[in-house]
Amino acid sequence: MKKNDIILLATILAVSFVAFILFNILLPQQGAYVEIVVKGEVVKSLPLDENTQYMIVSEKGYNVLDINNREAKITDASCPDKLCMHQKSIKSSDESLICLPNEVVVRVVGETDASELDGIAD
């Protein structure tokens, strides 16, 4: 490798690193809704801009989801280890809360067309 090749490679790596930091850490996409998935099926979609509490009931138990200040967090659960309650609040697209014993996943999704929500929102 020549000196210019090393400089080019270092520049590309530096630009890639800065872009990754900028888009994934400093400017994450704000989520609009949380989707509640039980056993692989979406059972409810709730907006993040409305403070609410929702009880998720599955065959294996329950989880209580609190949405407050555009953040979602599981505050109570019937699972034995309660690991889902110790996860940090989620608010950005593609973040999720998972309760394996109850087979529950709560994930944040970005802006969605209202016609898409009509089929899953109650």
MODA-V645441 format. One record per residue. NEAR is the number of other ideal C-beta (glycine too) atoms within 8 Angstrom. Layout:
# MODA-V645441
NEAR
NEAR
This chain:
# MODA-V645441
3
5
5
6
8
9
8
8
8
8
8
8
8
8
8
8
8
8
8
9
9
9
7
6
7
6
6
8
8
9
14
10
12
15
11
15
12
11
7
4
6
8
7
11
11
12
7
14
5
7
5
7
8
10
8
15
5
12
4
8
10
11
17
12
17
10
15
6
4
7
10
13
12
14
8
7
13
7
14
4
5
8
9
14
9
5
10
4
6
16
11
10
10
7
10
9
14
9
14
7
9
16
10
13
9
16
12
15
11
9
3
9
5
6
5
8
11
7
5
9
7
2
